[in-house]
Amino acid sequence: MVRSVIVFFLALSPWALSLYGHYYAQQENLWSVDSPYRALASIAILALGLILSFLLYIRLTRIRT
């Protein structure tokens, strides 16, 4: 039980890091509201984090079985 919770939170770490990176870029004014392709960059950052989390989860669960 504890191992599965650890694997789950470890697999979520790339997604959490991408969310933090998105938040950091907004707070440090690395881009403004009228920046070109801001929406596309946001989608790419969050999608990359989700894909990496998914792949890491698959990798960690295959090791266990």
N, C-alpha and C positions, 0 to 999 in steps of 0.2 A: 504494500500500500504506500509506504513512504517513498519507495523507489519510483513508483509511477508518478507521484506528485512532483518529485525532483526532476524527473525527465520532462514532465509537462512544463514546468516553469523554466527549465533550461532551454527547451524548444521555443518558448515564447520570447526569449531574450533578443533575437534579431529584430523581431517586430517592435519590442519595447524600445530598442535603440533607434530604430527608424522613426518612431513617434517622437522620441526625445530630440533627434536631429531636426525634425520638422519644427518642433517647438523652439529649439535653440535658434534656428535660422530666423524665425519670426521675432523672437525677443531681442536678438542682437541686430536687428534691422539689416540682415544680409540681403533681403529682398523687400520690396515695398509692394503695396497692393496693385500698383499699375505696372509691375515688372512683366516683361513679355514671357510667355510660357510658364508663368508661375503655377497655374493649375496643372499643367502637364508635368511639371517637376514634382509637385506634391503627390500626384498619382503615382509617378514612377518611384519615388522614395518609399511610399507606403506599400506599394505592390512588391517592391524588391524585399522589403522586410517580411511581408507575409509569405512570399515564395521561399525565402531562406528559412523561415520558421518551419514551414511545411517540410522542406527537404531535410532539415535537421531532425525533426520529429520522426520522419521515416527512418532515417539513419540510426537514431537512438533506439527505436523500437525493434529494428532488425537485429541489433546487437544482443538484445535481451532474449530473443527467441532462439 
